[in-house]
Amino acid sequence: MRFRHHRIALAPAFLPIALAITGCGQSASRQVERGRVLVIAAGCNDCHTTKKPGPKGPEPDMSKMLSGHPEEIKITAPYQPAAGSPWTVGTTDGLTAWSGAWGVSFAANLTPDQNTGLGIWTEGMFVKALKTGKHMATSRDILPPMPWNWYAQLSEDDLKAIFVYLRTIPAITNHVPDPLPPVVVVASTP
Ligand code: HEC
Protein backbone atom coordinates (compact mmCIF):
# COMPACT_ATOMS: atom_id res chain seq x y z
CA MET A 1 0.00 0.00 0.00
CA ARG A 2 2.78 2.40 0.91
CA PHE A 3 4.69 1.40 -2.24
CA ARG A 4 1.69 2.19 -4.47
CA HIS A 5 1.33 5.50 -2.80
CA HIS A 6 4.93 6.42 -3.73
CA ARG A 7 4.46 5.43 -7.35
CA ILE A 8 1.50 7.72 -7.66
CA ALA A 9 3.38 10.57 -6.03
CA LEU A 10 6.48 10.12 -8.18
CA ALA A 11 4.89 9.87 -11.61
CA PRO A 12 3.85 13.53 -11.86
CA ALA A 13 7.24 14.56 -10.48
CA PHE A 14 9.08 12.77 -13.29
CA LEU A 15 6.84 14.04 -16.05
CA PRO A 16 8.29 17.58 -16.27
CA ILE A 17 11.85 16.16 -16.27
CA ALA A 18 11.01 13.83 -19.16
CA LEU A 19 9.43 16.73 -21.04
CA ALA A 20 12.43 18.95 -20.34
CA ILE A 21 14.83 16.34 -21.77
CA THR A 22 12.81 15.96 -24.99
CA GLY A 23 12.32 19.70 -25.25
CA CYS A 24 16.03 20.27 -24.84
CA GLY A 25 16.80 17.81 -27.68
CA GLN A 26 14.43 19.64 -29.95
CA SER A 27 15.86 23.06 -29.22
CA ALA A 28 19.42 21.76 -29.71
CA SER A 29 18.55 20.54 -33.20
CA ARG A 30 16.72 23.81 -33.88
CA GLN A 31 19.90 25.69 -32.89
CA VAL A 32 22.02 23.59 -35.30
CA GLU A 33 19.50 24.19 -38.09
CA ARG A 34 19.49 27.94 -37.36
CA GLY A 35 23.30 27.92 -37.54
CA ARG A 36 23.26 26.04 -40.85
CA VAL A 37 20.85 28.54 -42.39
CA LEU A 38 22.89 31.50 -41.12
CA VAL A 39 26.11 30.04 -42.57
CA ILE A 40 24.39 29.67 -45.94
CA ALA A 41 22.80 33.13 -45.88
CA ALA A 42 25.91 34.90 -44.60
CA GLY A 43 27.94 33.45 -47.48
CA CYS A 44 30.63 31.80 -45.32
CA ASN A 45 31.15 29.22 -48.10
CA ASP A 46 32.07 31.94 -50.60
CA CYS A 47 35.45 32.39 -48.95
CA HIS A 48 35.86 29.42 -46.61
CA THR A 49 35.01 26.65 -49.14
CA THR A 50 37.44 26.29 -52.02
CA LYS A 51 36.17 25.88 -55.59
CA LYS A 52 36.51 23.20 -58.27
CA PRO A 53 35.98 23.59 -62.03
CA GLY A 54 32.33 23.20 -63.07
CA PRO A 55 30.45 23.57 -66.38
CA LYS A 56 29.87 27.29 -65.71
CA GLY A 57 33.23 28.01 -64.08
CA PRO A 58 34.44 27.52 -60.52
CA GLU A 59 31.86 26.06 -58.11
CA PRO A 60 32.11 25.27 -54.38
CA ASP A 61 33.91 21.99 -53.69
CA MET A 62 31.61 20.71 -50.93
CA SER A 63 33.92 17.73 -50.28
CA LYS A 64 36.15 20.40 -48.69
CA MET A 65 33.29 22.32 -47.08
CA LEU A 66 34.44 25.28 -44.96
CA SER A 67 37.99 23.92 -44.61
CA GLY A 68 39.54 27.21 -45.76
CA HIS A 69 42.45 27.93 -48.06
CA PRO A 70 43.80 24.57 -49.35
CA GLU A 71 47.28 23.97 -47.89
CA GLU A 72 48.60 22.61 -51.20
CA ILE A 73 48.01 25.95 -52.94
CA LYS A 74 51.17 27.77 -51.89
CA ILE A 75 51.10 31.56 -51.97
CA THR A 76 54.43 33.16 -51.21
CA ALA A 77 54.05 36.74 -52.39
CA PRO A 78 51.24 39.31 -52.60
CA TYR A 79 49.49 40.24 -55.82
CA GLN A 80 51.20 43.22 -57.39
CA PRO A 81 49.03 45.32 -59.66
CA ALA A 82 50.64 47.22 -62.53
CA ALA A 83 51.40 50.85 -61.69
CA GLY A 84 48.31 53.02 -62.20
CA SER A 85 45.98 50.01 -62.44
CA PRO A 86 42.55 50.53 -60.84
CA TRP A 87 42.67 46.88 -59.67
CA THR A 88 44.15 46.69 -56.22
CA VAL A 89 42.84 43.45 -54.75
CA GLY A 90 43.72 39.97 -55.97
CA THR A 91 42.24 36.58 -55.12
CA THR A 92 42.73 32.94 -56.10
CA ASP A 93 40.25 30.86 -58.14
CA GLY A 94 38.94 29.36 -54.93
CA LEU A 95 38.40 32.82 -53.35
CA THR A 96 40.29 31.52 -50.32
CA ALA A 97 43.44 33.69 -50.50
CA TRP A 98 43.12 37.47 -50.71
CA SER A 99 45.81 40.03 -51.45
CA GLY A 100 45.39 43.75 -50.84
CA ALA A 101 46.69 46.68 -48.83
CA TRP A 102 46.52 44.45 -45.69
CA GLY A 103 48.93 41.86 -47.14
CA VAL A 104 47.66 38.36 -47.96
CA SER A 105 44.94 36.72 -45.84
CA PHE A 106 43.86 33.10 -46.05
CA ALA A 107 40.33 31.95 -45.20
CA ALA A 108 40.44 29.92 -41.98
CA ASN A 109 39.51 26.26 -41.57
CA LEU A 110 36.10 26.39 -39.83
CA THR A 111 35.69 22.61 -39.49
CA PRO A 112 35.99 20.98 -36.04
CA ASP A 113 39.45 19.52 -36.86
CA GLN A 114 41.42 19.57 -33.62
CA ASN A 115 44.72 21.01 -34.85
CA THR A 116 43.91 22.88 -38.06
CA GLY A 117 40.26 23.88 -37.62
CA LEU A 118 38.18 25.38 -34.82
CA GLY A 119 38.93 22.29 -32.64
CA ILE A 120 40.37 24.13 -29.68
CA TRP A 121 38.03 27.12 -29.94
CA THR A 122 35.33 27.62 -27.33
CA GLU A 123 31.93 29.13 -28.05
CA GLY A 124 32.99 32.19 -26.03
CA MET A 125 36.12 32.72 -28.17
CA PHE A 126 34.12 32.40 -31.37
CA VAL A 127 31.50 34.93 -30.31
CA LYS A 128 34.15 37.36 -29.04
CA ALA A 129 36.32 37.05 -32.17
CA LEU A 130 33.36 37.93 -34.40
CA LYS A 131 32.17 40.70 -32.06
CA THR A 132 35.58 42.37 -31.63
CA GLY A 133 37.45 41.48 -34.85
CA LYS A 134 40.41 40.10 -32.90
CA HIS A 135 42.13 36.92 -34.08
CA MET A 136 41.18 34.08 -31.69
CA ALA A 137 39.33 36.73 -29.65
CA THR A 138 42.49 38.29 -28.19
CA SER A 139 45.39 38.98 -30.55
CA ARG A 140 45.93 40.77 -33.90
CA ASP A 141 43.13 42.30 -35.96
CA ILE A 142 41.19 39.91 -38.18
CA LEU A 143 42.09 40.94 -41.74
CA PRO A 144 39.88 41.75 -44.72
CA PRO A 145 37.90 40.55 -46.48
CA MET A 146 36.54 38.60 -43.47
CA PRO A 147 33.37 40.68 -42.89
CA TRP A 148 33.34 40.27 -39.10
CA ASN A 149 31.98 43.82 -38.62
CA TRP A 150 28.70 42.73 -40.26
CA TYR A 151 28.55 39.44 -38.40
CA ALA A 152 29.21 41.36 -35.16
CA GLN A 153 25.73 42.82 -35.59
CA LEU A 154 24.09 39.41 -35.32
CA SER A 155 22.78 38.49 -31.87
CA GLU A 156 24.93 36.44 -29.53
CA ASP A 157 22.39 33.60 -29.92
CA ASP A 158 22.84 33.66 -33.70
CA LEU A 159 26.63 33.58 -33.39
CA LYS A 160 26.36 30.72 -30.91
CA ALA A 161 24.08 28.85 -33.33
CA ILE A 162 26.71 29.29 -36.08
CA PHE A 163 29.39 27.90 -33.78
CA VAL A 164 27.25 24.96 -32.67
CA TYR A 165 26.45 24.14 -36.33
CA LEU A 166 30.16 24.37 -37.27
CA ARG A 167 30.82 21.75 -34.57
CA THR A 168 28.59 19.27 -36.47
CA ILE A 169 30.20 19.46 -39.93
CA PRO A 170 32.87 16.93 -41.06
CA ALA A 171 36.32 17.68 -39.62
CA ILE A 172 38.89 18.24 -42.39
CA THR A 173 42.61 18.41 -41.70
CA ASN A 174 43.89 21.38 -43.68
CA HIS A 175 46.59 23.65 -42.35
CA VAL A 176 45.84 27.23 -43.41
CA PRO A 177 48.96 29.44 -43.52
CA ASP A 178 49.43 32.59 -41.47
CA PRO A 179 48.82 35.87 -43.29
CA LEU A 180 51.65 37.52 -45.25
CA PRO A 181 52.51 41.12 -44.31
CA PRO A 182 51.81 43.95 -46.74
CA VAL A 183 54.51 45.03 -49.16
CA VAL A 184 56.22 48.13 -47.82
CA VAL A 185 56.41 50.65 -50.63
CA VAL A 186 59.68 52.55 -50.29
CA ALA A 187 59.40 56.06 -51.74
CA SER A 188 62.05 56.49 -54.41
CA THR A 189 64.43 59.40 -53.87
CA PRO A 190 64.67 61.87 -56.76
C1 HEC B 1 34.61 37.67 -48.11
C2 HEC B 1 35.28 36.49 -47.61
C3 HEC B 1 34.83 35.88 -46.30
C4 HEC B 1 33.55 35.59 -45.88
C5 HEC B 1 32.25 35.82 -46.63
C6 HEC B 1 33.67 34.98 -44.58
N1 HEC B 1 34.98 34.91 -44.21
FE1 HEC B 1 35.70 34.25 -42.41
N2 HEC B 1 37.58 34.74 -43.00
C7 HEC B 1 37.95 35.20 -44.24
C8 HEC B 1 39.40 35.40 -44.27
C9 HEC B 1 40.21 35.89 -45.45
C10 HEC B 1 39.86 35.06 -42.99
C11 HEC B 1 41.31 35.15 -42.47
C12 HEC B 1 41.47 36.50 -41.80
C13 HEC B 1 42.76 36.66 -41.05
O1 HEC B 1 43.67 35.81 -41.14
O2 HEC B 1 42.89 37.65 -40.32
C14 HEC B 1 38.71 34.64 -42.23
C15 HEC B 1 38.76 34.22 -40.90
C16 HEC B 1 37.70 33.72 -40.19
C17 HEC B 1 37.79 33.21 -38.84
C18 HEC B 1 39.03 33.17 -37.98
C19 HEC B 1 39.14 34.47 -37.22
C20 HEC B 1 40.40 34.51 -36.39
O3 HEC B 1 40.28 34.65 -35.19
O4 HEC B 1 41.50 34.40 -36.95
C21 HEC B 1 36.54 32.79 -38.49
C22 HEC B 1 36.13 32.17 -37.16
C23 HEC B 1 35.67 33.04 -39.61
N3 HEC B 1 36.41 33.61 -40.63
C24 HEC B 1 34.34 32.72 -39.65
C25 HEC B 1 33.49 33.06 -40.71
C26 HEC B 1 32.08 32.78 -40.71
C27 HEC B 1 31.34 32.04 -39.60
C28 HEC B 1 31.58 33.30 -41.86
C29 HEC B 1 30.15 33.38 -42.29
C30 HEC B 1 29.20 33.83 -41.25
C31 HEC B 1 32.70 33.87 -42.60
N4 HEC B 1 33.83 33.70 -41.87
C32 HEC B 1 32.61 34.51 -43.83
C33 HEC B 1 37.11 35.50 -45.28
C34 HEC B 1 35.73 35.44 -45.24
py3Dmol code that shows the C-alpha trace and the ligand (Angstrom):
import py3Dmol

protein = """\
ATOM      1  CA  MET A   1       0.000   0.000   0.000  1.00  0.00           C
ATOM      2  CA  ARG A   2       2.779   2.399   0.907  1.00  0.00           C
ATOM      3  CA  PHE A   3       4.688   1.400  -2.244  1.00  0.00           C
ATOM      4  CA  ARG A   4       1.690   2.186  -4.473  1.00  0.00           C
ATOM      5  CA  HIS A   5       1.327   5.502  -2.796  1.00  0.00           C
ATOM      6  CA  HIS A   6       4.927   6.418  -3.725  1.00  0.00           C
ATOM      7  CA  ARG A   7       4.458   5.429  -7.349  1.00  0.00           C
ATOM      8  CA  ILE A   8       1.499   7.724  -7.656  1.00  0.00           C
ATOM      9  CA  ALA A   9       3.381  10.573  -6.033  1.00  0.00           C
ATOM     10  CA  LEU A  10       6.475  10.121  -8.182  1.00  0.00           C
ATOM     11  CA  ALA A  11       4.893   9.873 -11.614  1.00  0.00           C
ATOM     12  CA  PRO A  12       3.849  13.525 -11.862  1.00  0.00           C
ATOM     13  CA  ALA A  13       7.236  14.559 -10.478  1.00  0.00           C
ATOM     14  CA  PHE A  14       9.083  12.772 -13.285  1.00  0.00           C
ATOM     15  CA  LEU A  15       6.845  14.039 -16.051  1.00  0.00           C
ATOM     16  CA  PRO A  16       8.292  17.575 -16.267  1.00  0.00           C
ATOM     17  CA  ILE A  17      11.849  16.163 -16.269  1.00  0.00           C
ATOM     18  CA  ALA A  18      11.013  13.835 -19.160  1.00  0.00           C
ATOM     19  CA  LEU A  19       9.428  16.727 -21.037  1.00  0.00           C
ATOM     20  CA  ALA A  20      12.425  18.949 -20.336  1.00  0.00           C
ATOM     21  CA  ILE A  21      14.826  16.341 -21.775  1.00  0.00           C
ATOM     22  CA  THR A  22      12.814  15.961 -24.993  1.00  0.00           C
ATOM     23  CA  GLY A  23      12.323  19.701 -25.246  1.00  0.00           C
ATOM     24  CA  CYS A  24      16.035  20.270 -24.839  1.00  0.00           C
ATOM     25  CA  GLY A  25      16.803  17.812 -27.679  1.00  0.00           C
ATOM     26  CA  GLN A  26      14.426  19.643 -29.955  1.00  0.00           C
ATOM     27  CA  SER A  27      15.859  23.062 -29.217  1.00  0.00           C
ATOM     28  CA  ALA A  28      19.422  21.763 -29.715  1.00  0.00           C
ATOM     29  CA  SER A  29      18.547  20.544 -33.196  1.00  0.00           C
ATOM     30  CA  ARG A  30      16.717  23.813 -33.884  1.00  0.00           C
ATOM     31  CA  GLN A  31      19.896  25.687 -32.894  1.00  0.00           C
ATOM     32  CA  VAL A  32      22.016  23.592 -35.298  1.00  0.00           C
ATOM     33  CA  GLU A  33      19.495  24.189 -38.093  1.00  0.00           C
ATOM     34  CA  ARG A  34      19.486  27.941 -37.362  1.00  0.00           C
ATOM     35  CA  GLY A  35      23.299  27.917 -37.545  1.00  0.00           C
ATOM     36  CA  ARG A  36      23.264  26.037 -40.852  1.00  0.00           C
ATOM     37  CA  VAL A  37      20.851  28.539 -42.393  1.00  0.00           C
ATOM     38  CA  LEU A  38      22.892  31.504 -41.116  1.00  0.00           C
ATOM     39  CA  VAL A  39      26.107  30.040 -42.572  1.00  0.00           C
ATOM     40  CA  ILE A  40      24.386  29.668 -45.941  1.00  0.00           C
ATOM     41  CA  ALA A  41      22.799  33.129 -45.876  1.00  0.00           C
ATOM     42  CA  ALA A  42      25.914  34.899 -44.601  1.00  0.00           C
ATOM     43  CA  GLY A  43      27.937  33.447 -47.476  1.00  0.00           C
ATOM     44  CA  CYS A  44      30.630  31.800 -45.324  1.00  0.00           C
ATOM     45  CA  ASN A  45      31.147  29.217 -48.103  1.00  0.00           C
ATOM     46  CA  ASP A  46      32.067  31.945 -50.601  1.00  0.00           C
ATOM     47  CA  CYS A  47      35.447  32.392 -48.949  1.00  0.00           C
ATOM     48  CA  HIS A  48      35.859  29.420 -46.615  1.00  0.00           C
ATOM     49  CA  THR A  49      35.007  26.651 -49.137  1.00  0.00           C
ATOM     50  CA  THR A  50      37.435  26.292 -52.023  1.00  0.00           C
ATOM     51  CA  LYS A  51      36.169  25.878 -55.588  1.00  0.00           C
ATOM     52  CA  LYS A  52      36.511  23.203 -58.266  1.00  0.00           C
ATOM     53  CA  PRO A  53      35.978  23.594 -62.032  1.00  0.00           C
ATOM     54  CA  GLY A  54      32.329  23.202 -63.071  1.00  0.00           C
ATOM     55  CA  PRO A  55      30.452  23.571 -66.381  1.00  0.00           C
ATOM     56  CA  LYS A  56      29.874  27.285 -65.712  1.00  0.00           C
ATOM     57  CA  GLY A  57      33.225  28.013 -64.078  1.00  0.00           C
ATOM     58  CA  PRO A  58      34.435  27.517 -60.515  1.00  0.00           C
ATOM     59  CA  GLU A  59      31.856  26.064 -58.109  1.00  0.00           C
ATOM     60  CA  PRO A  60      32.111  25.269 -54.377  1.00  0.00           C
ATOM     61  CA  ASP A  61      33.914  21.991 -53.687  1.00  0.00           C
ATOM     62  CA  MET A  62      31.615  20.707 -50.935  1.00  0.00           C
ATOM     63  CA  SER A  63      33.923  17.735 -50.279  1.00  0.00           C
ATOM     64  CA  LYS A  64      36.149  20.395 -48.691  1.00  0.00           C
ATOM     65  CA  MET A  65      33.295  22.321 -47.084  1.00  0.00           C
ATOM     66  CA  LEU A  66      34.442  25.284 -44.963  1.00  0.00           C
ATOM     67  CA  SER A  67      37.992  23.921 -44.610  1.00  0.00           C
ATOM     68  CA  GLY A  68      39.543  27.207 -45.757  1.00  0.00           C
ATOM     69  CA  HIS A  69      42.452  27.931 -48.065  1.00  0.00           C
ATOM     70  CA  PRO A  70      43.805  24.569 -49.347  1.00  0.00           C
ATOM     71  CA  GLU A  71      47.279  23.965 -47.887  1.00  0.00           C
ATOM     72  CA  GLU A  72      48.597  22.609 -51.196  1.00  0.00           C
ATOM     73  CA  ILE A  73      48.006  25.955 -52.942  1.00  0.00           C
ATOM     74  CA  LYS A  74      51.169  27.773 -51.885  1.00  0.00           C
ATOM     75  CA  ILE A  75      51.096  31.558 -51.975  1.00  0.00           C
ATOM     76  CA  THR A  76      54.431  33.160 -51.209  1.00  0.00           C
ATOM     77  CA  ALA A  77      54.049  36.744 -52.388  1.00  0.00           C
ATOM     78  CA  PRO A  78      51.242  39.306 -52.598  1.00  0.00           C
ATOM     79  CA  TYR A  79      49.492  40.244 -55.816  1.00  0.00           C
ATOM     80  CA  GLN A  80      51.202  43.217 -57.387  1.00  0.00           C
ATOM     81  CA  PRO A  81      49.031  45.318 -59.657  1.00  0.00           C
ATOM     82  CA  ALA A  82      50.643  47.218 -62.525  1.00  0.00           C
ATOM     83  CA  ALA A  83      51.404  50.848 -61.687  1.00  0.00           C
ATOM     84  CA  GLY A  84      48.313  53.016 -62.202  1.00  0.00           C
ATOM     85  CA  SER A  85      45.981  50.009 -62.441  1.00  0.00           C
ATOM     86  CA  PRO A  86      42.549  50.534 -60.839  1.00  0.00           C
ATOM     87  CA  TRP A  87      42.671  46.879 -59.672  1.00  0.00           C
ATOM     88  CA  THR A  88      44.148  46.690 -56.215  1.00  0.00           C
ATOM     89  CA  VAL A  89      42.845  43.452 -54.750  1.00  0.00           C
ATOM     90  CA  GLY A  90      43.723  39.968 -55.968  1.00  0.00           C
ATOM     91  CA  THR A  91      42.238  36.576 -55.117  1.00  0.00           C
ATOM     92  CA  THR A  92      42.727  32.940 -56.098  1.00  0.00           C
ATOM     93  CA  ASP A  93      40.250  30.858 -58.145  1.00  0.00           C
ATOM     94  CA  GLY A  94      38.941  29.357 -54.929  1.00  0.00           C
ATOM     95  CA  LEU A  95      38.399  32.823 -53.350  1.00  0.00           C
ATOM     96  CA  THR A  96      40.294  31.517 -50.316  1.00  0.00           C
ATOM     97  CA  ALA A  97      43.442  33.693 -50.499  1.00  0.00           C
ATOM     98  CA  TRP A  98      43.124  37.468 -50.715  1.00  0.00           C
ATOM     99  CA  SER A  99      45.806  40.028 -51.447  1.00  0.00           C
ATOM    100  CA  GLY A 100      45.392  43.754 -50.837  1.00  0.00           C
ATOM    101  CA  ALA A 101      46.689  46.679 -48.828  1.00  0.00           C
ATOM    102  CA  TRP A 102      46.519  44.447 -45.687  1.00  0.00           C
ATOM    103  CA  GLY A 103      48.928  41.855 -47.137  1.00  0.00           C
ATOM    104  CA  VAL A 104      47.657  38.358 -47.955  1.00  0.00           C
ATOM    105  CA  SER A 105      44.944  36.720 -45.842  1.00  0.00           C
ATOM    106  CA  PHE A 106      43.863  33.098 -46.046  1.00  0.00           C
ATOM    107  CA  ALA A 107      40.331  31.948 -45.200  1.00  0.00           C
ATOM    108  CA  ALA A 108      40.436  29.922 -41.978  1.00  0.00           C
ATOM    109  CA  ASN A 109      39.515  26.261 -41.565  1.00  0.00           C
ATOM    110  CA  LEU A 110      36.103  26.388 -39.833  1.00  0.00           C
ATOM    111  CA  THR A 111      35.687  22.607 -39.493  1.00  0.00           C
ATOM    112  CA  PRO A 112      35.989  20.982 -36.038  1.00  0.00           C
ATOM    113  CA  ASP A 113      39.455  19.523 -36.864  1.00  0.00           C
ATOM    114  CA  GLN A 114      41.423  19.567 -33.623  1.00  0.00           C
ATOM    115  CA  ASN A 115      44.717  21.013 -34.852  1.00  0.00           C
ATOM    116  CA  THR A 116      43.911  22.880 -38.062  1.00  0.00           C
ATOM    117  CA  GLY A 117      40.256  23.877 -37.620  1.00  0.00           C
ATOM    118  CA  LEU A 118      38.176  25.375 -34.816  1.00  0.00           C
ATOM    119  CA  GLY A 119      38.930  22.294 -32.645  1.00  0.00           C
ATOM    120  CA  ILE A 120      40.365  24.134 -29.680  1.00  0.00           C
ATOM    121  CA  TRP A 121      38.028  27.123 -29.936  1.00  0.00           C
ATOM    122  CA  THR A 122      35.330  27.625 -27.331  1.00  0.00           C
ATOM    123  CA  GLU A 123      31.933  29.132 -28.047  1.00  0.00           C
ATOM    124  CA  GLY A 124      32.988  32.195 -26.035  1.00  0.00           C
ATOM    125  CA  MET A 125      36.115  32.722 -28.167  1.00  0.00           C
ATOM    126  CA  PHE A 126      34.120  32.397 -31.370  1.00  0.00           C
ATOM    127  CA  VAL A 127      31.497  34.934 -30.315  1.00  0.00           C
ATOM    128  CA  LYS A 128      34.155  37.357 -29.038  1.00  0.00           C
ATOM    129  CA  ALA A 129      36.323  37.046 -32.170  1.00  0.00           C
ATOM    130  CA  LEU A 130      33.358  37.928 -34.401  1.00  0.00           C
ATOM    131  CA  LYS A 131      32.168  40.697 -32.057  1.00  0.00           C
ATOM    132  CA  THR A 132      35.584  42.371 -31.630  1.00  0.00           C
ATOM    133  CA  GLY A 133      37.449  41.482 -34.847  1.00  0.00           C
ATOM    134  CA  LYS A 134      40.405  40.105 -32.899  1.00  0.00           C
ATOM    135  CA  HIS A 135      42.135  36.917 -34.080  1.00  0.00           C
ATOM    136  CA  MET A 136      41.183  34.084 -31.686  1.00  0.00           C
ATOM    137  CA  ALA A 137      39.333  36.728 -29.651  1.00  0.00           C
ATOM    138  CA  THR A 138      42.486  38.289 -28.186  1.00  0.00           C
ATOM    139  CA  SER A 139      45.389  38.980 -30.552  1.00  0.00           C
ATOM    140  CA  ARG A 140      45.930  40.775 -33.901  1.00  0.00           C
ATOM    141  CA  ASP A 141      43.126  42.304 -35.964  1.00  0.00           C
ATOM    142  CA  ILE A 142      41.190  39.906 -38.179  1.00  0.00           C
ATOM    143  CA  LEU A 143      42.087  40.935 -41.739  1.00  0.00           C
ATOM    144  CA  PRO A 144      39.878  41.746 -44.721  1.00  0.00           C
ATOM    145  CA  PRO A 145      37.896  40.545 -46.483  1.00  0.00           C
ATOM    146  CA  MET A 146      36.539  38.597 -43.471  1.00  0.00           C
ATOM    147  CA  PRO A 147      33.367  40.675 -42.887  1.00  0.00           C
ATOM    148  CA  TRP A 148      33.343  40.267 -39.104  1.00  0.00           C
ATOM    149  CA  ASN A 149      31.981  43.817 -38.619  1.00  0.00           C
ATOM    150  CA  TRP A 150      28.702  42.732 -40.264  1.00  0.00           C
ATOM    151  CA  TYR A 151      28.548  39.441 -38.398  1.00  0.00           C
ATOM    152  CA  ALA A 152      29.207  41.357 -35.156  1.00  0.00           C
ATOM    153  CA  GLN A 153      25.727  42.823 -35.594  1.00  0.00           C
ATOM    154  CA  LEU A 154      24.089  39.409 -35.318  1.00  0.00           C
ATOM    155  CA  SER A 155      22.780  38.489 -31.874  1.00  0.00           C
ATOM    156  CA  GLU A 156      24.927  36.444 -29.533  1.00  0.00           C
ATOM    157  CA  ASP A 157      22.394  33.602 -29.921  1.00  0.00           C
ATOM    158  CA  ASP A 158      22.835  33.662 -33.698  1.00  0.00           C
ATOM    159  CA  LEU A 159      26.633  33.582 -33.395  1.00  0.00           C
ATOM    160  CA  LYS A 160      26.359  30.718 -30.907  1.00  0.00           C
ATOM    161  CA  ALA A 161      24.080  28.854 -33.332  1.00  0.00           C
ATOM    162  CA  ILE A 162      26.708  29.293 -36.083  1.00  0.00           C
ATOM    163  CA  PHE A 163      29.394  27.898 -33.784  1.00  0.00           C
ATOM    164  CA  VAL A 164      27.246  24.959 -32.672  1.00  0.00           C
ATOM    165  CA  TYR A 165      26.455  24.144 -36.325  1.00  0.00           C
ATOM    166  CA  LEU A 166      30.162  24.368 -37.273  1.00  0.00           C
ATOM    167  CA  ARG A 167      30.815  21.746 -34.573  1.00  0.00           C
ATOM    168  CA  THR A 168      28.586  19.274 -36.474  1.00  0.00           C
ATOM    169  CA  ILE A 169      30.205  19.459 -39.932  1.00  0.00           C
ATOM    170  CA  PRO A 170      32.870  16.928 -41.056  1.00  0.00           C
ATOM    171  CA  ALA A 171      36.325  17.675 -39.623  1.00  0.00           C
ATOM    172  CA  ILE A 172      38.888  18.236 -42.392  1.00  0.00           C
ATOM    173  CA  THR A 173      42.609  18.410 -41.696  1.00  0.00           C
ATOM    174  CA  ASN A 174      43.889  21.385 -43.680  1.00  0.00           C
ATOM    175  CA  HIS A 175      46.586  23.646 -42.352  1.00  0.00           C
ATOM    176  CA  VAL A 176      45.837  27.227 -43.410  1.00  0.00           C
ATOM    177  CA  PRO A 177      48.958  29.438 -43.520  1.00  0.00           C
ATOM    178  CA  ASP A 178      49.434  32.595 -41.471  1.00  0.00           C
ATOM    179  CA  PRO A 179      48.823  35.869 -43.293  1.00  0.00           C
ATOM    180  CA  LEU A 180      51.652  37.522 -45.252  1.00  0.00           C
ATOM    181  CA  PRO A 181      52.514  41.116 -44.309  1.00  0.00           C
ATOM    182  CA  PRO A 182      51.806  43.945 -46.736  1.00  0.00           C
ATOM    183  CA  VAL A 183      54.508  45.033 -49.164  1.00  0.00           C
ATOM    184  CA  VAL A 184      56.218  48.131 -47.821  1.00  0.00           C
ATOM    185  CA  VAL A 185      56.415  50.652 -50.632  1.00  0.00           C
ATOM    186  CA  VAL A 186      59.682  52.552 -50.289  1.00  0.00           C
ATOM    187  CA  ALA A 187      59.399  56.058 -51.741  1.00  0.00           C
ATOM    188  CA  SER A 188      62.052  56.487 -54.406  1.00  0.00           C
ATOM    189  CA  THR A 189      64.433  59.405 -53.867  1.00  0.00           C
ATOM    190  CA  PRO A 190      64.668  61.867 -56.758  1.00  0.00           C
TER     191      PRO A 190
END
"""
ligand_1 = """\
43
HEC
C 34.609 37.672 -48.107
C 35.285 36.491 -47.607
C 34.828 35.883 -46.297
C 33.550 35.590 -45.877
C 32.246 35.818 -46.629
C 33.670 34.979 -44.581
N 34.983 34.913 -44.211
Fe 35.697 34.246 -42.409
N 37.582 34.743 -43.003
C 37.951 35.205 -44.241
C 39.400 35.405 -44.270
C 40.214 35.886 -45.450
C 39.858 35.056 -42.992
C 41.307 35.146 -42.471
C 41.466 36.497 -41.801
C 42.761 36.657 -41.048
O 43.668 35.809 -41.143
O 42.894 37.655 -40.317
C 38.708 34.639 -42.231
C 38.762 34.220 -40.904
C 37.698 33.719 -40.190
C 37.786 33.214 -38.844
C 39.032 33.169 -37.985
C 39.142 34.469 -37.221
C 40.404 34.505 -36.392
O 40.276 34.651 -35.189
O 41.497 34.401 -36.949
C 36.535 32.789 -38.487
C 36.129 32.174 -37.161
C 35.667 33.042 -39.615
N 36.408 33.609 -40.633
C 34.342 32.722 -39.646
C 33.492 33.060 -40.709
C 32.085 32.782 -40.706
C 31.343 32.040 -39.601
C 31.577 33.301 -41.864
C 30.153 33.381 -42.286
C 29.197 33.826 -41.254
C 32.697 33.873 -42.599
N 33.828 33.700 -41.868
C 32.610 34.510 -43.825
C 37.111 35.499 -45.279
C 35.728 35.438 -45.242
"""
view = py3Dmol.view(width=600, height=400)
view.addModel(protein, "pdb")
view.setStyle({"model": 0}, {"cartoon": {"style": "trace"}})
view.addModel(ligand_1, "xyz")
view.setStyle({"model": 1}, {"stick": {}})
view.zoomTo()
view.show()
